[in-house]
Amino acid sequence: MTKEITDQDSDRKWMARALELAARAAELDEVPVGAVIVLDGEIIGEGWNQPISGHDPTAHAEIMAMRDAAGRLENYRLVGATLYVTIEPCTMCAGAIIHSRIDRVVFGATEPKAGAIVSNSQLYEQSWLNHWPTHSGGVMAEQCSGIISAFFKRRRAEKKALKKK
């Protein structure tokens, strides 16, 4: 088995866990995004979207996972870690990833409106930064975009039903 195949299998394994966390966000009626941070083959941080339930605009899945990992390691630097997230990070999260010194970001679905890694600003390609995480997209993209699409489809149906009343 080649290293590339092993890496792909590992990426799918951790993304599957991120999808489980995204489902937890959906249960809270939050946009279903989940994130996992892995270091040396072990989960060191997990998070899911909580801005609405937590009354915190910064409580995106990636931020929550970084807070969890930093707390467990007792260090704000997450050198050597990989972050798995179900959707391409926004500018806020991409910036926090830089500051935490996470080495690699793996995301599922692209985010055409707010994605800051490949969809829009391509933040990690900017020469003025002092840290450039590597990144891979499209891991389990159908499942990752599917959970978000289903969430918004349900939400639109609920709003439509309220209007009819």
C-alpha positions as a LaTeX table, in Angstrom:
\begin{tabular}{lrrr}
\hline
Residue & $x$ (\AA) & $y$ (\AA) & $z$ (\AA) \\
\hline
Met1 & 0.00 & 0.00 & 0.00 \\
Thr2 & 1.43 & 3.38 & $-0.96$ \\
Lys3 & 1.69 & 6.35 & 1.36 \\
Glu4 & $-0.74$ & 8.34 & $-0.81$ \\
Ile5 & $-3.46$ & 5.70 & $-0.43$ \\
Thr6 & $-2.79$ & 5.49 & 3.30 \\
Asp7 & $-3.09$ & 9.27 & 3.59 \\
Gln8 & $-6.37$ & 9.20 & 1.66 \\
Asp9 & $-7.73$ & 6.48 & 3.94 \\
Ser10 & $-6.65$ & 8.44 & 6.99 \\
Asp11 & $-8.20$ & 11.65 & 5.62 \\
Arg12 & $-11.52$ & 9.85 & 5.06 \\
Lys13 & $-11.40$ & 8.39 & 8.59 \\
Trp14 & $-10.96$ & 11.78 & 10.23 \\
Met15 & $-13.43$ & 13.49 & 7.90 \\
Ala16 & $-16.03$ & 10.88 & 8.87 \\
Arg17 & $-15.55$ & 11.97 & 12.49 \\
Ala18 & $-15.91$ & 15.62 & 11.45 \\
Leu19 & $-19.21$ & 14.68 & 9.76 \\
Glu20 & $-20.42$ & 13.12 & 13.04 \\
Leu21 & $-19.65$ & 16.41 & 14.76 \\
Ala22 & $-21.47$ & 18.31 & 12.01 \\
Ala23 & $-24.55$ & 16.21 & 12.79 \\
Arg24 & $-24.22$ & 17.33 & 16.42 \\
Ala25 & $-24.35$ & 20.95 & 15.23 \\
Ala26 & $-27.49$ & 20.19 & 13.20 \\
Glu27 & $-29.12$ & 18.76 & 16.33 \\
Leu28 & $-28.59$ & 22.19 & 17.94 \\
Asp29 & $-30.14$ & 23.83 & 14.85 \\
Glu30 & $-26.72$ & 25.21 & 13.92 \\
Val31 & $-25.29$ & 25.10 & 10.40 \\
Pro32 & $-23.85$ & 21.57 & 10.34 \\
Val33 & $-20.09$ & 21.99 & 10.24 \\
Gly34 & $-17.71$ & 19.77 & 12.20 \\
Ala35 & $-13.97$ & 19.86 & 12.75 \\
Val36 & $-11.32$ & 17.53 & 14.14 \\
Ile37 & $-7.66$ & 18.24 & 14.87 \\
Val38 & $-5.27$ & 15.31 & 14.69 \\
Leu39 & $-1.66$ & 15.11 & 15.86 \\
Asp40 & 0.45 & 11.95 & 15.57 \\
Gly41 & $-2.60$ & 9.88 & 14.63 \\
Glu42 & $-4.67$ & 10.96 & 17.65 \\
Ile43 & $-7.55$ & 13.41 & 18.00 \\
Ile44 & $-6.44$ & 16.35 & 20.10 \\
Gly45 & $-9.40$ & 18.65 & 19.44 \\
Glu46 & $-12.98$ & 18.52 & 18.25 \\
Gly47 & $-15.58$ & 21.14 & 17.50 \\
Trp48 & $-18.86$ & 21.88 & 15.79 \\
Asn49 & $-20.64$ & 25.08 & 14.91 \\
Gln50 & $-22.08$ & 26.79 & 17.99 \\
Pro51 & $-22.42$ & 30.53 & 17.25 \\
Ile52 & $-26.21$ & 30.59 & 17.70 \\
Ser53 & $-26.50$ & 28.36 & 20.75 \\
Gly54 & $-23.34$ & 29.81 & 22.29 \\
His55 & $-24.20$ & 33.44 & 21.51 \\
Asp56 & $-20.69$ & 33.72 & 20.09 \\
Pro57 & $-19.99$ & 34.85 & 16.52 \\
Thr58 & $-16.54$ & 33.24 & 16.69 \\
Ala59 & $-17.81$ & 29.78 & 17.69 \\
His60 & $-17.25$ & 28.16 & 14.30 \\
Ala61 & $-16.35$ & 24.47 & 14.27 \\
Glu62 & $-12.68$ & 25.16 & 13.49 \\
Ile63 & $-12.32$ & 27.69 & 16.31 \\
Met64 & $-14.00$ & 25.34 & 18.78 \\
Ala65 & $-11.67$ & 22.51 & 17.73 \\
Met66 & $-8.61$ & 24.77 & 18.07 \\
Arg67 & $-9.74$ & 25.88 & 21.54 \\
Asp68 & $-10.19$ & 22.24 & 22.54 \\
Ala69 & $-6.79$ & 21.19 & 21.16 \\
Ala70 & $-4.94$ & 24.16 & 22.66 \\
Gly71 & $-6.52$ & 23.44 & 26.04 \\
Arg72 & $-5.57$ & 19.77 & 25.92 \\
Leu73 & $-1.99$ & 20.56 & 24.86 \\
Glu74 & $-1.79$ & 23.61 & 27.14 \\
Asn75 & $-0.28$ & 25.45 & 24.19 \\
Tyr76 & $-1.75$ & 27.91 & 21.71 \\
Arg77 & 0.54 & 26.54 & 19.01 \\
Leu78 & $-0.65$ & 23.38 & 17.28 \\
Val79 & 2.52 & 22.66 & 15.31 \\
Gly80 & 2.43 & 19.41 & 13.37 \\
Ala81 & $-1.36$ & 19.10 & 13.58 \\
Thr82 & $-3.88$ & 18.57 & 10.79 \\
Leu83 & $-7.33$ & 20.12 & 10.92 \\
Tyr84 & $-10.20$ & 18.28 & 9.21 \\
Val85 & $-13.32$ & 20.34 & 8.57 \\
Thr86 & $-16.44$ & 19.55 & 6.58 \\
Ile87 & $-16.46$ & 22.85 & 4.67 \\
Glu88 & $-13.77$ & 25.22 & 3.46 \\
Pro89 & $-12.83$ & 27.65 & 6.24 \\
Cys90 & $-13.91$ & 31.29 & 6.21 \\
Thr91 & $-11.46$ & 34.18 & 6.56 \\
Met92 & $-11.73$ & 34.26 & 10.37 \\
Cys93 & $-11.04$ & 30.55 & 10.72 \\
Ala94 & $-8.31$ & 30.52 & 8.07 \\
Gly95 & $-6.57$ & 33.34 & 9.97 \\
Ala96 & $-6.86$ & 31.53 & 13.29 \\
Ile97 & $-5.40$ & 28.41 & 11.65 \\
Ile98 & $-2.38$ & 30.48 & 10.59 \\
His99 & $-1.92$ & 31.88 & 14.11 \\
Ser100 & $-2.17$ & 28.43 & 15.66 \\
Arg101 & 0.53 & 27.13 & 13.28 \\
Ile102 & $-1.55$ & 24.13 & 12.19 \\
Asp103 & 0.46 & 22.43 & 9.44 \\
Arg104 & $-2.31$ & 21.09 & 7.22 \\
Val105 & $-5.98$ & 21.77 & 6.54 \\
Val106 & $-8.22$ & 19.15 & 4.94 \\
Phe107 & $-11.73$ & 20.22 & 4.03 \\
Gly108 & $-14.68$ & 18.48 & 2.45 \\
Ala109 & $-16.83$ & 20.84 & 0.42 \\
Thr110 & $-15.75$ & 24.18 & $-0.99$ \\
Glu111 & $-17.64$ & 27.26 & 0.20 \\
Pro112 & $-18.19$ & 29.52 & $-2.84$ \\
Lys113 & $-19.56$ & 32.44 & $-0.82$ \\
Ala114 & $-17.21$ & 32.62 & 2.18 \\
Gly115 & $-14.39$ & 30.13 & 1.61 \\
Ala116 & $-11.00$ & 31.75 & 2.05 \\
Ile117 & $-8.59$ & 28.98 & 1.03 \\
Val118 & $-9.48$ & 28.16 & $-2.59$ \\
Ser119 & $-12.85$ & 29.74 & $-3.36$ \\
Asn120 & $-12.15$ & 33.41 & $-2.81$ \\
Ser121 & $-9.19$ & 35.19 & $-1.22$ \\
Gln122 & $-6.87$ & 32.16 & $-1.36$ \\
Leu123 & $-5.41$ & 33.37 & 1.92 \\
Tyr124 & $-2.76$ & 30.67 & 2.18 \\
Glu125 & $-1.20$ & 31.82 & $-1.09$ \\
Gln126 & $-0.42$ & 35.33 & 0.20 \\
Ser127 & 3.31 & 36.09 & 0.38 \\
Trp128 & 3.01 & 38.46 & 3.35 \\
Leu129 & 1.99 & 35.73 & 5.79 \\
Asn130 & 4.43 & 34.22 & 8.29 \\
His131 & 2.95 & 30.68 & 8.13 \\
Trp132 & 1.47 & 28.82 & 5.18 \\
Pro133 & $-0.54$ & 25.70 & 6.03 \\
Thr134 & $-0.81$ & 23.14 & 3.28 \\
His135 & $-4.34$ & 22.24 & 2.27 \\
Ser136 & $-6.40$ & 19.59 & 0.52 \\
Gly137 & $-10.03$ & 19.89 & $-0.48$ \\
Gly138 & $-12.74$ & 17.60 & $-1.70$ \\
Val139 & $-12.39$ & 14.83 & 0.89 \\
Met140 & $-15.85$ & 13.26 & 1.15 \\
Ala141 & $-17.16$ & 16.41 & $-0.53$ \\
Glu142 & $-20.56$ & 14.91 & $-1.47$ \\
Gln143 & $-21.34$ & 13.91 & 2.11 \\
Cys144 & $-20.05$ & 17.22 & 3.46 \\
Ser145 & $-22.08$ & 19.37 & 1.08 \\
Gly146 & $-25.04$ & 17.01 & 1.40 \\
Ile147 & $-25.44$ & 17.52 & 5.15 \\
Ile148 & $-25.42$ & 21.30 & 4.70 \\
Ser149 & $-27.79$ & 21.19 & 1.72 \\
Ala150 & $-30.24$ & 18.99 & 3.64 \\
Phe151 & $-30.07$ & 21.37 & 6.62 \\
Phe152 & $-30.90$ & 24.44 & 4.52 \\
Lys153 & $-33.57$ & 22.57 & 2.56 \\
Arg154 & $-35.27$ & 21.66 & 5.85 \\
Arg155 & $-34.92$ & 25.22 & 7.11 \\
Arg156 & $-36.48$ & 26.68 & 3.95 \\
Ala157 & $-39.39$ & 24.22 & 4.24 \\
Glu158 & $-39.92$ & 25.20 & 7.88 \\
Lys159 & $-39.96$ & 28.92 & 6.98 \\
Lys160 & $-42.38$ & 28.26 & 4.12 \\
Ala161 & $-44.68$ & 26.33 & 6.46 \\
Leu162 & $-44.61$ & 29.21 & 8.96 \\
Lys163 & $-45.60$ & 31.68 & 6.24 \\
Lys164 & $-48.60$ & 29.54 & 5.33 \\
Lys165 & $-49.90$ & 29.67 & 8.90 \\
\hline
\end{tabular}
